[in-house]
Structure formats: C-alpha cells, structure tokens
Amino acid sequence: MSLDALRGDMVEVQASFNDGLPGIAVVGLPDASVSESKQRVRAALANSGVTLPARRLTVNLRPADLKKVGTGFDLGIALAILAADSRVDNESTSRTVHLAELGLDGRLQAVPGVLPAILAAKRKTNKEFMVAPGNLREAQMVAGVTVRAAESLAEAANLHGGEFAVPPLPPADIQPPSAGTTGASLDLRDVAGQEEGRWALEVAAAGGHHLLMTGPPGAGKTMLASRLSGILPDLDEEAAEEVSAIHSVAGIFDPSSGLMTRPPYQDPHHQSTAVAVIGGGRRVAKPGAASLAHRGVLFLDEAPEFDRRVLEGLRQPLESGTLHILRSEGGSVFPARFQLVMAANPCPCGRGTGKALRCECTPMQKRRYISKLSGPLLDRVDLQLELFPVGSAHLHDDSVGESTAEVARRVRAARARQIARFAGCAWTTNAEAEIPWLRAHHALSRAATVDADRTLERGMLSLRGYHRIIRVAWTIADLRGVDVPGRDEVLAALLLRQRGEGME
C-alpha cells in the first residue's frame, strides 16, 4: 500500500527468478528506503533459514509509474520472493495486504500510517491484512476487515502455507508514541475574571470560529486558549477516523485508547518553521501542526513572533480547510479544518494597554510589531478581543466561574441546533456555512443588520469580515436559543470583532 497524505494506492509486488548473475533488483520507482529493502529482506530471509537460488531475482512494484516510499513494503517483498520460489501459497499472499518493516533478524517492525492505509485499501475492496504486532491494535480499529499479526518473517510465511522453523526472538519492547495533549483536563474554573474572554471562548467553540486575543502578559490569554478544546464536543466517528489517520501518518498515534474522539490541541513554539506548522518534508510530505490540529485547535502563542511565511501560509487552509503541498514530482493534500487561536501582546514590551503610561516602545516599533499580523490574515479571524489585566478584586472574589463541563453543555446544545439547521449540507458549523445558502434559506432583515451595514459602508469592514459577522451572529443566537439573529445578536458579534481593531 502506497500512501500519499491520507490517500492510498494499492501496490502489487511481483517477483521473478531468471537466468543471470545472482542478485536482487527492485524496480517500479522505489525511493531510497524501498531500494534498501533488498538488504533487509536478504538478511531476514537468511536468518529465517531460507537460502535463495543462485539466480537473478527481479522484484517489480506495480504500477511502475507510482512513487513508492517507506519501509512498509518489506514484508510484501519478502513473501513475494518466497511465493516465486514456491515456498508459500501464492494465492494466499496475493489476496493479503502486507504492511510491515523487516529487521535483519526477521522480526516484523511497526510502520506509521497503518490506519489510513487499511482504510484506503478497504475502500478498494481489500479485506485481508497482515501487520506487525506493534500495529495490530491500530489495524483492528477498522471494522469489516480481517487482520493478522506475525512476530517474524517465518511466522508470516507459515500463515501463508509455509513450513519454516520459527526462530526464538526476545520479546519486543513496544513503546506507545506521545500524541501530545488535548487540553481536556484543564478547567475553565481556574480562570480568574475575564468574563468577556470566557464569553468569546464559548462563542468560538459553539460556532467553530477563529479567535485573536491581545493583551499584556499575564492577562490570561494562554489559559483561555488552552481550555478551548475542552469545551468542544466529541468527534463523530468519521472525524475520529480522519484525525486518528493524520496522527498515524505522523507516527504519533497511540492506539491503546482507541480512536481519537477528543478534538486535538496543537501549540507550536513561535520559532517553529513553516514545514513544522504547515507540513512538508524533503523525501515525503508529512503533516504539520495545522493538519495535526484538524477538527481541533491550533494555538499560536506570541503570534507576531512567528515567521511571516508561517502566518501567511495559514490563510489558504483557514478558507478551504485543506493544505495542498506541491512538489515537482507531485502533490499531497492534508485536511486542515482547525480552529485558529492567536495570542499577542499589544506591543513588543507588552505594556501598551490602556493609557500605556509604562510602555517604552516607540510608535515605529509598535507599528512594525502590529504589522506582522497582516490585514488579510486578520480578516479571516472572526473574533478579535482585547483583554485587560486581572485586578485584585477578582483574586479575592469567593465566587467561582463556570466549569468547563457547564460551558461544554451549552456548546453542545448550540452545535445540535446547527446540525439540524444544516442537515443535508456539506458543513455542520456556522463558521463553515456558505453565505449564499444562508441568504437563500435564512436571510436576516435589514433591521437586524443595520449596524453591520453601517460599519461596512464606512470601510471599517471588508465584505469577508461582514459575512463573518453574520456567521458569528448565528452562533450567538444558537447559544441564546433564538431562532433567527436580531439586531442584538448582530451587534454583539460586531463588538466581539471590533474589540481587536487596534491590531489592524
């Protein structure tokens, strides 16, 4: 199975012994890791008690015009060779998809991307698979297929009718990968004050909107952002498979807890490269933080400190929900339907709030710092909020704010209203809704949009920004249990966006 992002293509492994000088040739557009498989396969066969005929061996990976990448072809190549030498049942090996790397001692090693590979093969009617023990739990998550695991090449060959002595191997030490955090254990109750910030977070979660928070250090921007994924609803089965498949391709999926049912949370450091955030790589395209945050939250703390190429590279997935990574030899498409949350100081010194009496930055320094977040990027951010320092009154207040569980219940109710409204559509949240569809089915009155219309006419909003105000108004209406947004909801949406206008 050849994977390109989450798309898979079946690869038929053919082997033939012919007259000529002894040796192994692997053809069919293999990359370096596949070409090196002949050395691993030769050693694994020898350590499994197999002596190859002293003839020329050619291994063909069909179709020949498809680039083959990765070590997951090792087991298929070894079994094709044994089938060509009539040591295993060719029919049995032909109907089974093999996904495993070979160690020199013949042990089967786990490979990344097994979950999306099996999902792709299943769509092409393949039902039988063989994997390494380290990939068994991941492979068994796909319903309707038969998965077998083998410790060694000899054991795998015996499952296909071979008669090999299985060599004793020490038990493998399978370490689960680290998949990071989802932020589910963090509670909104820990946030002191910041009622407006908590409200903006709830609106963002309910409608899937992007959020920018500006304010001085210690105002609570990071605390709020890290708790967003905790109030998001669980992923449905389709989204859970898709998110788990992305993490599997990246090699960080831990199958011990099943599919990832909670929205992921990614918070890359501000010195991360464009490849680390957007995705890419030299040999094969790998998902970046933007794709790993698919159906979850991508948090950029100290957003103006990120490289401009990273920030501008997010503009396209913010609109389309996908990332197209193109190279001279082809391209890869990764899902990237994430919620972007950015946090920024008001200026380089961070004290430029209010009257800014303690700010030491010059106007040029402020302008240069602010301009790092471009207008086109900010135009795609629905909610733009300015936070102020928390006063001592909030610290000594005995009343406790709402917990994550309480807010999450309202968010789920608002999402349920959206799912019912958008039944039969290609989207399920207000942030993704197409404006022509809303106009045709749920048009707002001129009286409701009068404030937004006036702001648009004054040039304080772009048309894209205007449409985002309408989407946010629908989310506020869903949270309030209102069937159609009125002027109050549109004005509330307008205020949630214009509080951060100082950044533009």
HELIX and SHEET records of a PDB file:
HELIX    1   1 ALA A   32  SER A   35  1                                   4    
HELIX    2   2 SER A   37  ASN A   47  1                                  11    
HELIX    3   3 ASP A   74  ALA A   84  1                                  11    
HELIX    4   4 ASN A   90  SER A   94  1                                   5    
HELIX    5   5 VAL A  114  ARG A  123  1                                  10    
HELIX    6   6 PRO A  133  ASN A  135  5                                   3    
HELIX    7   7 LEU A  136  ALA A  139  1                                   4    
HELIX    8   8 LEU A  153  ASN A  158  1                                   6    
HELIX    9   9 LEU A  188  ASP A  190  5                                   3    
HELIX   10  10 GLU A  195  GLY A  207  1                                  13    
HELIX   11  11 LYS A  221  SER A  226  1                                   6    
HELIX   12  12 LEU A  228  ILE A  231  1                                   4    
HELIX   13  13 GLU A  237  ALA A  250  1                                  14    
HELIX   14  14 PRO A  255  SER A  257  5                                   3    
HELIX   15  15 ALA A  274  ILE A  278  1                                   5    
HELIX   16  16 ALA A  289  LEU A  292  1                                   4    
HELIX   17  17 ALA A  303  GLU A  305  5                                   3    
HELIX   18  18 ARG A  308  GLY A  313  1                                   6    
HELIX   19  19 ARG A  315  SER A  320  1                                   6    
HELIX   20  20 PRO A  363  ILE A  370  1                                   8    
HELIX   21  21 GLY A  375  LEU A  378  1                                   4    
HELIX   22  22 SER A  392  LEU A  395  1                                   4    
HELIX   23  23 THR A  404  ARG A  421  1                                  18    
HELIX   24  24 ASN A  430  GLU A  432  5                                   3    
HELIX   25  25 ILE A  435  HIS A  442  1                                   8    
HELIX   26  26 VAL A  450  GLU A  457  1                                   8    
HELIX   27  27 LEU A  463  ARG A  480  1                                  18    
HELIX   28  28 ARG A  487  GLN A  498  1                                  12    
HELIX   29  29 GLU A  501  MET A  503  5                                   3    
SHEET    1   A 2 SER A   2  ASP A   4  0                                        
SHEET    2   A 2 ARG A   7  ASP A   9 -1                                        
SHEET    1   B 3 GLU A  12  ASN A  18  0                                        
SHEET    2   B 3 ARG A  56  ARG A  62 -1                                        
SHEET    3   B 3 GLY A  23  VAL A  27  1                                        
SHEET    1   C 3 THR A  96  LEU A  99  0                                        
SHEET    2   C 3 GLU A 128  VAL A 131  1                                        
SHEET    3   C 3 THR A 146  ALA A 149  1                                        
SHEET    1   D 2 GLU A 101  LEU A 102  0                                        
SHEET    2   D 2 LEU A 108  GLN A 109 -1                                        
SHEET    1   E 5 TYR A 265  GLN A 266  0                                        
SHEET    2   E 5 VAL A 297  LEU A 300  1                                        
SHEET    3   E 5 GLN A 339  ALA A 344  1                                        
SHEET    4   E 5 LEU A 211  THR A 214  1                                        
SHEET    5   E 5 LEU A 383  GLU A 386  1                                        
SHEET    1   F 2 GLY A 279  GLY A 280  0                                        
SHEET    2   F 2 LYS A 286  PRO A 287 -1                                        
SHEET    1   G 2 THR A 322  ARG A 327  0                                        
SHEET    2   G 2 GLY A 330  PRO A 335 -1                                        
END                                                                             
